[in-house]
Amino acid sequence: MVMTPSEALVETLRIEGVTDIPGIVGSAFMDALDLFPAAGIRFVPVRHEQNAAHMADTYARATGRPSVCTAQNGPGITNMVTGIAAAYHAHSPVVILTPSATSGSVGLDGFQEVEQLSIFRSITKFQLQVPRPDRMAESVRTAFRMAMAHLGPVQVDIPRDFFYGESHEDILEPSQYRSEERGAGDPARLDRAAAILSEARNPVIVAGYGAVLSGAYEETARLAEQLGAPVATSYLHNDAFPYTHPLSVGPLGYMGSKAAMELLSEADVVLMLGCRINVFGTVPQYGLDFYPHSAKVVQIDIDPEQLGRSKPIELGIIGDARQAAEAISARLAAAGERPVNGARLDHIADAKARWEKELSARSASYSAPISPRRALSELAAQLTDDTFVTTDIGNICSVSNGYLRFTKPRRFMAAMGFGNCGFAYPGALGAKLASPGSPVVAIIGDGAWGMSLAEVMTAVEEDLPVTAVVFNNQQWGAEKRNQIDFYDDRYVGTNIGHDLGGFNFAEIATAMGGRGIRVTDPADLKDAFGESLDPEVATVVEVMVDPEELAEPFRRDALQQPVRHLDRYRHLAADTT
């Protein structure tokens, strides 16, 4: 069929079901952009290209489908580096279309020219440059296939003159060039996994992102019930198992569930189901080194690179989490019903009850400025089962790990391993784009908010009414806690608007066409959250929180007390007397 390369590109996107592409308009891809409306593709213009990549990231997480973002060649594309790196760490199948310099001018140091493939090499699963205009459709098909095969970002670099011309192209259905089928794993290894679990006295299941991706709620629950095993969720994947299940014990990792950590520490066998063993999610918490170093670990992951990557394992299985859980469950059932261990079930219930009581006590402050934990507790109580939640990196945002609970998968989207500030709000916009009928809440500190607040204009213009809950303590809290503990309260770069009395982010949101609510009294939290969590217009709830209340540092082991040798700096050394 005769068509232009732009038509071949857009038709391939259309046949892949792409309906939304965030980015910033640019002349490099304008010929293809002109076709978007007729193809049923909505271009969503943002204020900064990094945020377009974050939107594509969460869109893919929310839908389970590959997503697309694009921008002008050169500075527009380089602005996406951080967002694509975040998607890489989140295992999100994002296809980034990167228009590049005209093929005939490469190497002449032209306007907006930069070598774009090398920049993204370490943060993409696959890269290709369209070799000729008549191979546009084939190249884009390859990108979608590789994004879903490897679950990560893929870059398609397109010389800007390759959008023009005429060629014969075939537009294929996705089923003709890719498949998303996965298997349960090697039968002999599944047999051994079932044997190891059946012999366990204190088995524990840790459900990870693989359980989310494969939709393994029912299979995980059945397996847990057969074993009488508590189910913890891996760090920042609180939606990997429904918290309402009696055997659900909550999230591991920074400021997570103490019940989950206590029970994991007692385990003799651990089933890591769709779960890479996250180093950051297993560091000691609450004074407890909870990772069971002597336990037998059975790890199931679709990605062979993750097996035994950070901790030694007894058995690794390359397989889909849902299918593997189902296969192990069938083997356990065939071997005979495991006797119910009432004492074990009581112990699990008791650990959960003790943690709930402790968490409630930690969140009960009525003081002003508002306790961050009180605000997080009030917010969590207002969230519905359908609410999507995004969280940024930072002291208060990370404390939310212990409060956020879900009954449905794909509802929780955190900044993940790349840990960049400014993720949560554009991430919320991406979730809203993917699921317009669902409430979406972003949890953000005032530092990260400064990086993304301009997107309130995008939310207003594009009718994406999400709620941003901004915790304003006029500081970079995580870094300030480090300066308190290690640098004798010397605050360099950690105050935000402190000498100005702080910034009024509620008023700024209102000025951009949204709705701003500022909360200074803890008694007003419930009403403020209740009326704002499913708004008709983009809403910013600014909570004025106590700057003195800061959680533990993320990694005490990553910092040292300062040593100073030069006379000029000797007074800054740690006092060891």
C-alpha positions as CSV (number, residue, x, y, z in Angstrom):
1,M,0.0,0.0,0.0
2,V,1.4,3.4,-1.0
3,M,1.7,5.9,1.9
4,T,4.1,8.4,3.4
5,P,6.4,7.5,6.3
6,S,4.3,9.7,8.5
7,E,1.2,7.8,7.6
8,A,3.1,4.5,8.2
9,L,4.1,5.7,11.6
10,V,0.7,6.9,12.7
11,E,-1.1,3.9,11.2
12,T,1.1,1.6,13.2
13,L,0.4,3.5,16.4
14,R,-3.3,3.4,15.6
15,I,-3.3,-0.3,15.0
16,E,-1.4,-0.8,18.3
17,G,-4.3,1.0,20.1
18,V,-2.4,4.1,21.0
19,T,-4.9,6.9,21.8
20,D,-2.8,9.3,23.8
21,I,0.7,10.7,23.3
22,P,2.2,13.3,25.8
23,G,4.9,15.6,24.7
24,I,5.7,19.1,23.5
25,V,5.1,20.2,19.9
26,G,8.1,20.5,17.6
27,S,8.7,21.0,14.0
28,A,10.7,17.8,13.7
29,F,7.7,15.5,13.9
30,M,5.0,18.0,12.8
31,D,4.1,16.1,9.6
32,A,3.1,13.0,11.7
33,L,1.5,15.2,14.4
34,D,-0.9,16.6,11.8
35,L,-2.3,13.1,11.3
36,F,-2.9,12.4,15.0
37,P,-6.5,13.7,15.3
38,A,-7.7,11.9,12.2
39,A,-6.2,8.7,13.6
40,G,-8.0,9.1,16.9
41,I,-4.7,9.9,18.8
42,R,-4.8,12.7,21.3
43,F,-1.6,14.7,21.7
44,V,-1.3,15.9,25.3
45,P,1.0,19.0,25.5
46,V,2.9,19.3,28.8
47,R,5.1,22.1,30.2
48,H,8.3,20.0,30.4
49,E,9.2,17.0,28.4
50,Q,10.4,15.0,31.5
51,N,6.8,15.1,32.6
52,A,5.6,13.6,29.3
53,A,7.8,10.6,29.9
54,H,6.5,10.2,33.4
55,M,2.9,10.3,32.1
56,A,3.8,7.6,29.5
57,D,5.3,5.6,32.3
58,T,2.3,5.6,34.5
59,Y,-0.1,5.2,31.6
60,A,1.7,1.9,30.8
61,R,1.6,0.8,34.4
62,A,-2.1,1.6,34.7
63,T,-3.2,-0.1,31.5
64,G,-0.7,-2.9,31.0
65,R,-0.2,-1.7,27.5
66,P,2.7,0.0,25.8
67,S,2.6,3.8,25.8
68,V,4.3,6.5,23.6
69,C,5.8,9.9,24.2
70,T,7.7,12.3,21.9
71,A,9.1,15.7,21.6
72,Q,11.3,18.0,19.5
73,N,14.7,16.7,18.5
74,G,17.7,17.8,20.6
75,P,16.7,19.7,23.8
76,G,13.2,18.4,23.8
77,I,14.4,14.8,23.7
78,T,17.3,15.3,26.2
79,N,14.7,16.7,28.6
80,M,13.1,13.3,28.7
81,V,16.2,11.4,30.0
82,T,15.1,11.5,33.6
83,G,11.6,10.3,32.9
84,I,12.8,7.5,30.7
85,A,15.3,6.4,33.3
86,A,12.4,6.3,35.8
87,A,10.4,4.1,33.4
88,Y,13.4,1.8,32.9
89,H,13.6,1.2,36.7
90,A,9.8,0.7,36.8
91,H,9.8,-1.9,34.0
92,S,7.4,0.2,32.0
93,P,7.0,-0.5,28.2
94,V,7.3,3.0,27.0
95,V,8.1,3.7,23.3
96,I,9.9,7.0,23.0
97,L,9.8,8.4,19.5
98,T,12.9,10.6,19.1
99,P,13.0,12.8,16.0
100,S,16.6,13.6,15.2
101,A,18.7,15.8,13.0
102,T,18.2,15.6,9.2
103,S,20.1,12.6,7.8
104,G,22.1,14.8,5.4
105,S,23.3,17.1,8.1
106,V,24.5,14.7,10.8
107,G,27.9,15.6,12.1
108,L,27.7,19.3,11.0
109,D,26.9,20.6,14.4
110,G,23.5,21.8,13.2
111,F,20.8,23.5,15.1
112,Q,19.4,21.2,17.9
113,E,21.7,18.4,16.8
114,V,22.8,15.8,19.4
115,E,23.6,12.1,19.2
116,Q,20.4,10.8,20.8
117,L,21.0,7.1,20.8
118,S,24.0,7.1,23.0
119,I,22.3,9.3,25.5
120,F,19.6,6.8,26.1
121,R,21.7,3.6,25.7
122,S,21.9,2.7,29.4
123,I,18.2,3.4,30.2
124,T,16.4,1.6,27.4
125,K,15.9,-2.1,26.8
126,F,16.3,-1.7,23.0
127,Q,17.1,1.1,20.5
128,L,16.9,1.4,16.8
129,Q,17.1,4.2,14.2
130,V,14.8,4.0,11.3
131,P,17.3,3.1,8.5
132,R,15.3,4.3,5.5
133,P,11.9,6.1,5.2
134,D,10.3,3.0,3.6
135,R,11.1,1.0,6.8
136,M,9.1,3.2,9.2
137,A,6.3,0.7,10.0
138,E,8.7,-2.2,10.4
139,S,10.9,-0.2,12.8
140,V,7.9,1.0,14.9
141,R,6.6,-2.6,15.1
142,T,10.0,-3.8,16.3
143,A,9.8,-1.1,19.1
144,F,6.5,-2.3,20.4
145,R,7.5,-5.9,20.2
146,M,10.7,-5.3,22.2
147,A,9.0,-3.0,24.7
148,M,6.6,-5.7,25.7
149,A,9.1,-8.6,25.4
150,H,11.6,-6.8,27.8
151,L,9.1,-4.7,29.8
152,G,11.0,-1.5,29.5
153,P,11.5,1.6,27.4
154,V,12.5,1.3,23.7
155,Q,13.7,4.2,21.6
156,V,12.9,4.7,17.9
157,D,15.2,7.4,16.5
158,I,13.8,9.0,13.3
159,P,15.8,11.4,11.2
160,R,13.5,14.3,10.7
161,D,13.6,14.1,6.9
162,F,12.4,10.5,7.0
163,F,8.8,11.6,7.8
164,Y,8.5,12.7,4.2
165,G,8.4,10.8,0.9
166,E,6.4,7.9,-0.5
167,S,6.8,4.2,-0.1
168,H,5.0,0.8,-0.1
169,E,4.3,-0.3,3.5
170,D,2.3,-3.1,5.1
171,I,0.4,-2.3,8.3
172,L,0.2,-5.5,10.4
173,E,-2.0,-6.4,13.3
174,P,-0.1,-6.7,16.6
175,S,-0.8,-10.4,16.7
176,Q,1.2,-10.8,13.5
177,Y,4.4,-9.6,15.0
178,R,4.4,-10.0,18.8
179,S,2.9,-12.1,21.6
180,E,2.6,-11.5,25.3
181,E,2.2,-15.2,26.3
182,R,4.3,-16.3,29.3
183,G,4.8,-19.8,30.8
184,A,4.7,-21.1,34.4
185,G,8.3,-22.3,34.3
186,D,10.3,-25.5,34.2
187,P,8.1,-28.4,35.5
188,A,10.9,-30.0,37.5
189,R,11.7,-26.7,39.2
190,L,8.0,-26.2,40.0
191,D,8.0,-29.7,41.5
192,R,10.9,-28.8,43.7
193,A,9.4,-25.5,44.7
194,A,6.2,-27.3,45.8
195,A,8.3,-29.8,47.8
196,I,10.3,-27.1,49.6
197,L,7.1,-25.1,50.5
198,S,5.3,-28.2,51.7
199,E,8.1,-29.0,54.2
200,A,8.2,-25.4,55.5
201,R,7.1,-24.7,59.1
202,N,6.9,-20.9,58.7
203,P,6.6,-20.1,55.0
204,V,6.1,-16.5,53.9
205,I,5.1,-15.2,50.5
206,V,6.5,-11.9,49.2
207,A,4.3,-10.7,46.3
208,G,6.0,-8.3,43.9
209,Y,5.4,-6.4,40.7
210,G,5.3,-9.6,38.7
211,A,2.1,-10.5,40.7
212,V,0.7,-7.1,39.6
213,L,1.6,-7.6,35.9
214,S,0.2,-11.1,35.7
215,G,-2.9,-10.4,37.7
216,A,-2.1,-13.0,40.3
217,Y,-4.4,-12.0,43.2
218,E,-6.5,-15.1,43.3
219,E,-3.6,-17.5,42.7
220,T,-1.5,-15.9,45.4
221,A,-4.4,-16.0,47.9
222,R,-5.1,-19.7,47.1
223,L,-1.4,-20.6,47.6
224,A,-1.2,-18.6,50.8
225,E,-4.3,-20.3,52.2
226,Q,-2.9,-23.8,51.3
227,L,0.3,-23.0,53.2
228,G,-1.1,-20.9,56.0
229,A,1.5,-18.3,54.9
230,P,1.3,-14.6,55.4
231,V,1.7,-12.5,52.3
232,A,3.9,-9.4,52.4
233,T,4.3,-7.1,49.4
234,S,7.7,-6.0,48.1
235,Y,8.9,-2.4,48.5
236,L,6.6,0.1,46.7
237,H,4.3,-2.6,45.3
238,N,1.6,-2.3,48.0
239,D,-1.0,-3.2,45.4
240,A,0.6,-6.6,44.7
241,F,-1.9,-8.3,47.1
242,P,-5.2,-7.1,48.5
243,Y,-4.8,-5.8,52.1
244,T,-8.3,-7.0,53.0
245,H,-7.2,-10.7,52.8
246,P,-6.7,-12.1,56.3
247,L,-3.2,-13.3,55.4
248,S,-2.1,-9.9,54.0
249,V,0.5,-8.4,56.3
250,G,1.5,-5.3,54.4
251,P,4.6,-3.8,52.6
252,L,8.2,-4.3,53.3
253,G,10.9,-1.7,53.0
254,Y,11.3,1.8,54.3
255,M,8.7,2.7,56.9
256,G,6.6,-0.3,55.8
257,S,4.6,-2.8,57.9
258,K,6.4,-3.9,61.1
259,A,4.1,-7.0,61.1
260,A,5.4,-8.0,57.6
261,M,9.0,-7.6,58.7
262,E,8.6,-9.5,62.0
263,L,6.9,-12.4,60.2
264,L,9.5,-12.4,57.4
265,S,12.3,-12.5,59.9
266,E,10.8,-15.8,61.3
267,A,10.5,-17.5,58.0
268,D,12.3,-20.7,57.2
269,V,11.1,-20.6,53.5
270,V,10.3,-17.5,51.5
271,L,8.5,-17.6,48.2
272,M,9.5,-14.4,46.2
273,L,6.6,-14.4,43.8
274,G,7.2,-12.1,40.8
275,C,9.6,-10.3,42.9
276,R,13.2,-9.2,42.5
277,I,14.8,-9.0,46.0
278,N,15.1,-5.2,46.3
279,V,18.2,-4.2,48.2
280,F,16.6,-0.9,49.3
281,G,13.5,-2.8,50.4
282,T,15.3,-5.2,52.7
283,V,17.5,-2.8,54.7
284,P,16.8,-2.9,58.5
285,Q,13.8,-1.0,59.7
286,Y,12.5,-0.2,63.2
287,G,15.8,-1.5,64.6
288,L,15.0,-4.9,63.0
289,D,17.3,-6.7,60.5
290,F,14.3,-8.5,59.1
291,Y,15.7,-10.3,56.0
292,P,15.8,-14.0,56.9
293,H,19.4,-14.8,55.8
294,S,19.2,-18.5,56.7
295,A,15.8,-19.2,55.1
296,K,15.4,-21.1,51.9
297,V,14.4,-18.6,49.2
298,V,12.4,-19.7,46.1
299,Q,12.4,-16.8,43.6
300,I,10.0,-16.7,40.6
301,D,10.6,-13.9,38.1
302,I,9.9,-13.6,34.4
303,D,13.3,-11.9,33.9
304,P,16.2,-14.4,34.4
305,E,18.5,-11.4,35.1
306,Q,16.8,-10.9,38.4
307,L,17.2,-14.4,39.8
308,G,19.6,-14.4,42.7
309,R,20.8,-10.9,41.7
310,S,21.1,-9.4,45.1
311,K,20.6,-12.2,47.6
312,P,21.4,-16.0,47.4
313,I,18.5,-18.2,46.6
314,E,17.7,-21.9,47.0
315,L,15.8,-22.2,43.8
316,G,15.1,-19.9,40.9
317,I,12.2,-20.3,38.4
318,I,11.9,-18.3,35.2
319,G,8.1,-17.9,34.8
320,D,5.0,-15.8,35.0
321,A,4.0,-15.2,38.6
322,R,0.3,-16.1,38.2
323,Q,0.9,-19.2,36.2
324,A,3.7,-20.4,38.4
325,A,1.6,-19.8,41.6
326,E,-1.2,-21.8,39.9
327,A,1.1,-24.6,39.0
328,I,2.6,-24.8,42.5
329,S,-0.9,-24.7,44.1
330,A,-2.0,-27.6,41.9
331,R,1.0,-29.7,43.0
332,L,0.3,-28.9,46.7
333,A,-3.3,-29.9,46.3
334,A,-2.4,-33.1,44.6
335,A,-0.1,-34.0,47.5
336,G,-2.9,-33.7,50.0
337,E,-4.3,-30.9,52.1
338,R,-1.9,-29.3,54.6
339,P,-3.2,-29.4,58.2
340,V,-4.4,-26.0,59.4
341,N,-2.0,-24.5,61.9
342,G,-4.2,-22.5,64.1
343,A,-1.4,-21.2,66.3
344,R,0.4,-19.9,63.2
345,L,-2.7,-18.1,62.0
346,D,-3.2,-16.6,65.4
347,H,0.4,-15.5,65.4
348,I,-0.1,-13.7,62.1
349,A,-3.3,-12.0,63.2
350,D,-1.6,-10.9,66.4
351,A,1.4,-9.4,64.6
352,K,-1.0,-7.5,62.3
353,A,-3.1,-6.2,65.3
354,R,-0.1,-5.1,67.2
355,W,1.2,-3.1,64.2
356,E,-2.2,-1.5,63.5
357,K,-2.3,-0.4,67.2
358,E,1.2,1.1,67.0
359,L,0.6,2.8,63.6
360,S,-2.6,4.3,65.0
361,A,-0.8,5.6,68.0
362,R,1.9,7.1,65.8
363,S,-0.8,8.9,63.8
364,A,-2.9,10.3,66.6
365,S,-1.4,13.8,67.0
366,Y,-3.8,16.8,67.3
367,S,-1.0,19.3,67.2
368,A,-0.4,22.1,64.8
369,P,1.6,22.4,62.6
370,I,0.1,19.1,61.5
371,S,1.9,15.8,62.0
372,P,2.7,14.3,58.6
373,R,1.6,10.9,60.0
374,R,-1.7,12.3,61.1
375,A,-2.3,13.7,57.6
376,L,-1.2,10.5,55.9
377,S,-3.6,8.5,58.1
378,E,-6.5,10.8,57.3
379,L,-5.7,10.7,53.6
380,A,-5.4,6.9,53.5
381,A,-8.8,6.5,55.2
382,Q,-10.4,8.5,52.4
383,L,-9.1,6.6,49.5
384,T,-11.5,4.4,47.6
385,D,-10.8,1.0,46.0
386,D,-10.7,2.6,42.6
387,T,-8.3,5.4,43.5
388,F,-4.9,5.5,41.8
389,V,-2.1,6.8,44.0
390,T,1.3,8.1,42.9
391,T,4.1,9.0,45.3
392,D,7.2,11.1,45.0
393,I,10.5,10.5,46.6
394,G,11.2,12.2,49.9
395,N,10.9,11.9,53.7
396,I,7.1,12.3,54.1
397,C,6.2,10.6,50.7
398,S,8.2,7.6,51.7
399,V,6.6,7.4,55.1
400,S,3.3,6.9,53.2
401,N,4.5,3.3,52.5
402,G,3.1,2.2,55.8
403,Y,-0.3,3.8,55.2
404,L,-1.2,3.0,51.6
405,R,-3.4,-0.1,51.1
406,F,-5.1,-1.4,48.0
407,T,-7.6,-4.0,47.0
408,K,-7.0,-3.8,43.2
409,P,-3.7,-4.1,41.2
410,R,-2.2,-1.3,39.1
411,R,-3.4,1.3,41.6
412,F,-0.1,2.3,43.2
413,M,2.7,4.0,41.3
414,A,5.8,5.2,43.1
415,A,8.9,6.8,41.8
416,M,10.7,3.4,42.2
417,G,14.4,2.7,42.0
418,F,15.5,5.8,40.1
419,G,14.1,7.9,42.9
420,N,13.8,11.2,41.1
421,C,11.8,14.0,42.5
422,G,9.0,15.5,40.4
423,F,7.5,12.1,39.4
424,A,4.2,12.0,41.3
425,Y,2.2,14.8,39.7
426,P,2.9,14.0,36.0
427,G,2.5,10.4,37.0
428,A,-0.9,11.2,38.3
429,L,-1.8,12.9,35.1
430,G,-0.7,9.8,33.2
431,A,-2.9,7.6,35.3
432,K,-5.9,9.9,34.8
433,L,-5.3,9.9,31.1
434,A,-5.4,6.1,31.2
435,S,-8.4,5.8,33.5
436,P,-10.5,9.1,33.3
437,G,-13.3,7.8,35.5
438,S,-11.1,6.9,38.4
439,P,-9.9,9.3,41.2
440,V,-6.2,9.9,41.1
441,V,-4.1,11.3,44.0
442,A,-0.5,12.4,44.0
443,I,1.5,12.5,47.3
444,I,4.3,15.1,47.1
445,G,6.6,17.1,49.3
446,D,7.1,20.8,48.7
447,G,10.6,20.3,47.3
448,A,9.4,17.9,44.5
449,W,6.3,20.0,44.0
450,G,8.5,22.9,42.8
451,M,9.7,20.6,39.9
452,S,6.2,19.7,38.7
453,L,3.7,22.4,39.7
454,A,3.6,24.0,36.3
455,E,1.8,20.9,35.1
456,V,-1.3,22.2,36.9
457,M,-1.8,24.2,33.8
458,T,-1.7,21.0,31.7
459,A,-4.2,19.4,34.1
460,V,-6.6,22.4,33.7
461,E,-6.2,22.7,29.9
462,E,-6.5,19.0,29.2
463,D,-9.3,18.4,31.7
464,L,-7.3,16.0,33.9
465,P,-8.8,16.6,37.3
466,V,-6.3,14.9,39.7
467,T,-5.6,15.8,43.3
468,A,-2.1,16.8,44.5
469,V,-1.6,16.5,48.2
470,V,1.4,18.7,48.9
471,F,3.1,18.4,52.2
472,N,4.6,21.8,52.9
473,N,7.3,21.8,55.6
474,Q,9.5,24.4,53.9
475,Q,12.4,22.0,53.5
476,W,13.9,19.1,51.7
477,G,13.1,16.7,54.5
478,A,15.2,13.7,53.8
479,E,18.3,15.7,53.3
480,K,17.6,17.9,56.3
481,R,17.3,14.8,58.5
482,N,20.8,13.8,57.3
483,Q,22.1,17.2,58.2
484,I,20.5,16.9,61.7
485,D,22.0,13.5,62.3
486,F,25.4,13.8,60.7
487,Y,26.2,17.5,60.2
488,D,25.3,19.1,63.5
489,D,22.2,21.0,62.2
490,R,24.2,22.8,59.5
491,Y,21.5,23.4,56.9
492,V,23.0,24.0,53.4
493,G,20.5,24.0,50.6
494,T,17.7,22.3,52.5
495,N,15.3,25.2,53.4
496,I,12.6,26.1,50.9
497,G,11.2,29.6,51.1
498,H,12.0,29.5,54.8
499,D,13.1,33.2,55.1
500,L,10.1,34.3,53.1
501,G,7.6,32.5,55.4
502,G,7.1,29.8,52.8
503,F,5.3,29.7,49.5
504,N,1.5,29.5,49.3
505,F,1.1,26.6,46.8
506,A,-2.7,26.6,47.1
507,E,-2.8,30.2,45.8
508,I,-0.4,29.4,43.0
509,A,-2.6,26.5,41.9
510,T,-5.6,28.8,41.9
511,A,-3.7,31.3,39.8
512,M,-3.1,28.6,37.2
513,G,-6.8,27.8,37.0
514,G,-7.0,25.0,39.4
515,R,-8.4,24.8,42.9
516,G,-6.2,25.4,45.9
517,I,-7.0,24.3,49.5
518,R,-4.6,25.1,52.4
519,V,-5.0,23.1,55.6
520,T,-3.4,24.3,58.8
521,D,-5.6,22.6,61.4
522,P,-5.6,18.8,61.7
523,A,-9.3,18.9,62.5
524,D,-9.9,20.1,58.9
525,L,-8.0,17.3,57.2
526,K,-10.9,14.9,56.9
527,D,-13.2,17.4,55.3
528,A,-10.5,18.8,53.0
529,F,-9.6,15.3,51.7
530,G,-13.2,14.2,51.5
531,E,-14.2,17.0,49.2
532,S,-11.1,17.0,47.0
533,L,-10.2,13.4,46.2
534,D,-12.4,13.2,43.1
535,P,-12.6,16.8,41.9
536,E,-14.1,18.4,38.8
537,V,-11.0,20.5,38.4
538,A,-7.3,20.0,39.1
539,T,-7.0,20.4,42.9
540,V,-4.0,21.1,45.2
541,V,-4.5,20.3,48.9
542,E,-1.5,22.0,50.6
543,V,-1.0,20.6,54.1
544,M,1.1,22.7,56.4
545,V,3.1,20.0,58.3
546,D,5.5,20.1,61.2
547,P,9.0,20.7,60.0
548,E,10.4,19.1,63.2
549,E,8.8,15.7,62.5
550,L,11.1,13.9,60.2
551,A,11.4,10.1,59.8
552,E,14.6,8.1,60.0
553,P,17.1,8.6,57.2
554,F,16.6,6.2,54.3
555,R,20.1,4.7,54.7
556,R,22.1,5.4,57.8
557,D,24.7,2.9,56.5
558,A,25.2,5.1,53.4
559,L,26.5,8.1,55.4
560,Q,29.4,8.6,57.8
561,Q,30.2,11.1,60.5
562,P,32.3,13.9,58.9
563,V,36.0,13.9,59.2
564,R,37.9,17.1,58.4
565,H,41.7,17.4,58.1
566,L,42.3,20.9,56.8
567,D,42.4,23.7,59.4
568,R,39.8,25.7,57.5
569,Y,37.3,22.9,58.0
570,R,38.4,21.3,61.2
571,H,35.6,22.9,63.2
572,L,33.1,21.0,61.0
573,A,34.4,17.6,62.1
574,A,32.2,15.3,64.1
575,D,32.6,15.6,67.8
576,T,33.9,12.2,69.0
577,T,34.5,13.1,72.6
